Amino acid sequence: MNTNYLKLTNYIEYIKNRLAITTIFSWVSVLFKNPKLIRFFILWNKSLKSSRNALKDGSPWIVFEAKEWADSFLKKGMNIFEWGSGGSTIYIGARVKKLISVEHDPRWHSQVSSKLKEMGISNCVYSLKEPKITKDSWIEEQVLGSYYSTDNNYKNLNFKDYCTAINSFEDSFFDLVIVDGRARLSCIYHAIDKVKRGGYLLLDNSERKEYFMGINLLKDWERKDFYGPGPYNLEFWQTSIFKKI
């Protein structure tokens, strides 16, 4: 057997074992704090199959416990806005009065558009707002009003049109605004006035330090964190909801 091939297979096996140990530790740790999360183990395990993805399943890619909250919260008469489309677009569109969804990637926009048509979902206004190339200096940390993504893949791209897409709606119009796309700090800033009193803002991956400045803008809102397993990922993460009071 080729020596390099043997080294590669051994390395892959090593990585698999490390991931398994990390995953076991994550489950033990989270169950120690919240034993009821064990109810998601089967769902989580099934979601890891290579044939599964959020768009195919028509399911939001958020922590399972946060999806349970969404299941009980969403109602037919609601108006919802989301940055970052996919399975959530299908899931929400089938449950509410009106969904405004904004996407930055043209290829993904095309795929989700096809899925919406296939599912017969016609109450979704689905917009493509591509970022613009800018000569401004890119900064690794987001600053309010910078309209940049911290992801290096989007270096020197400005997401102002994307982040300000919500501005065309009157204040207090939305029951829920979902921030799960690019330039999230700026999206939070523009969402604040558009959420009605008693409504919610949902922020995915809220454990990330680069979003703390945006979260601070919501310091007067009621906050609830959902940390734990979610679909399609071995790693656990956090989805948070903020109620405007």
N, C-alpha and C positions, 0 to 999 in steps of 0.2 A: 504493500500500500504506500502511496506517495506520502512522504514525511510531512510536507506542507499541508496536505489534505487532513492528515491525522491531527496535526496541531490545530487546524481550524475547527474540526469537529469537537475536539476536546475543549476548545475555547467557548464554542457555542453551548456545549453542555454545562460548562462552568457558569456562563451567564444565566442560563435557564435555572440552575440551582440557586444562584444568588437572588434572582427574581422571585423564586418560590419562597425562599426564606424571608425576603422583604415583605412579600404579600401575606404570609402567615403572621408575621409580626404585626403588620398593619391591622389585620382582622382581630388579633388578640387584644391589641391596644384599644381599638375602637369599641369592641364588645365589652371591655372592662368599664368603659365610661357610659356606654349605652347598649345594654344587652339586647334590646328590642331590634337592633339593626340586623340581627341574625335572620330576620324574615326576608331580607334582600339577597341572601347568599345564593339561592338557586337562580334568581333572575340575573344576578351579576355573573355567575358562572356560565350560564347559557349565552349571555351577551358577548362573551369573549370569543365565540366561534368566528372564524374568518369570513363566513358568509353573512354575518350580521353587520349592519351599520344603521345610523340614526335615520337617514333618509329612507332607506328600504323599510325600516320598522315604523316610520311615521311617529317617531318619539323624540322628545327633547333630550339633548345631551347634557343633562345636569344630574346632580346627585339624586339618587332614588327617593330620598326623603323629601327633597324639594319638589320632585314630580308629584308625590302624594299630596303635597300642599296644593300644587297647581290643579290636580284632579278635582279637589274640593272647592277651589276658589273660582275657577273659570265658569262663566255663565253665558247664556245665549245673547243677552242684551249688552254685552261688554264691548268696549273699544280698546284694542291692544296695539302697542307699537313694539317692534323688535329691531335691534341692530344685531346682525348675524343670523343668517337663515339656514334652513336645513330641515331636519326631522321636526324641529319645533314649529316650523311654518305649517306643516301638514297637521300636526297635532292641535295647534291653537286654532287654525283656520276652520277646523271641523267643529269647534266648540263655542265660538263667539259670534257676535254680530258683525264686527269689522276688524280686520288685521292689517296693519301697515307694516310692511317688512322691507328693510333696506339691506342690500348686499353690495359688496365692493368688487367681487371677482366675477367677470363675465362668464367664464366657463361654468362655475358653480351656479350662477344665476340661471343659466340655460337648463341645467339639470333639474334644479328645484322647480323651475317654471313647467317643465315637462311633467314632473310628478304632480304638481297642483292640477294640471289639466287632466291627467290620468285619473286623479281622485275626484274630479268634478267639484273642486273647491273654487268658488267664484267670488267669495267675499274678501279676498286678499288683494290689496293694492301692493304689488311687488315691484320695487324700484331698484335700478342699478345705478349706483353712485361710485364711479371709479375714482381712485385717488389721482392727484395731479403731481407731476414731477416739479420739484421746487429746487431752487439754487440755495435756499437757506441752509444753514448748518444744521445737520441732524444731531439731536441730543438723545442720549441713551435713556434718560429719565424724562417722563412726560411732565409738561408744565401746562397749567390751565391756559387754554386758548392756543396751544401750539399745534394741535390737530395732527400730531405724529403718533405712529405706533412704535412701541418699544422693541418690536420684532425686527431684527436685522434684515429680514427678507423684504421689508418695506422701507428701507433706508432712503431718505430724501424724497419720500412721497407724502403729500399733504392730503389729509382726509377731511378738509373743511366742509365740502359739499355733502359728504357722508354724514358727518356729525350734526350738521345744521338742517338736515332733511326734516327734522321734527318741528322746526321753527314755523312752518306754514300752518300749523294747527293752533287753535286757540288754547289759551291757558286752561288748565284743569280739565282737559278733554279725555285723557286716558285713565282707564281703571288700572292698567298695568303697563309698565315700560320695562323691557328686557334689554339688558346691556351685556352682550355676549359676542361682540365682534371686535373691530379694530378701534384704536384711539379711545379706549373706554373712559379715560378721565374726562376728555372733552364731551363725550356722549352723556356722562352723568351730569355735567354742568348744564347742558342744554335740555336735559330731561326734567329737571327739578320743577320748573313752573308748569310743565305740561301734565303732570300727574295730579289727579283730583284729590281733594282731601278725603282721607280714608282709603285711597288707592295705594298701589305698591310700585316700587322699583326693585327688580330682581337683577342681581349682579352675580355672574358666574365667576369661578376662580377667585373669590374674594379674599383668599388667604395670601395672594401675591402682594408683595410689598409695593410694587409700582402702582397699585390701585388705592393705597391708603390715603393719599391726598384727596381723591375723589370721594372716598367713604367719609372723610372728615366733613365734606359738604353736607352730608346727611346726618350729622350728629344730633339734630333735633328730631329725627324720625325714629320710630320704634324699629329696632333691629332684631332679626332672628337668623341665626346661622345654622346651616345644615352641613355638617362635616361627616364624610363617610364614603361608602362605595357608590359608584355610578356605573352606567353601562359602558362597555367597549374599552375600559381602561383597567389595567392591573392596579395602578396607583389610585389612592383615594384623594379627594379634594373637597373644596368647600363652595357651596352656593348659598348666598345670603339674600334675604328679602328685607326691604325697608318700607315701613308703613308711614305715609304722610299724615301727621296729626295736626 
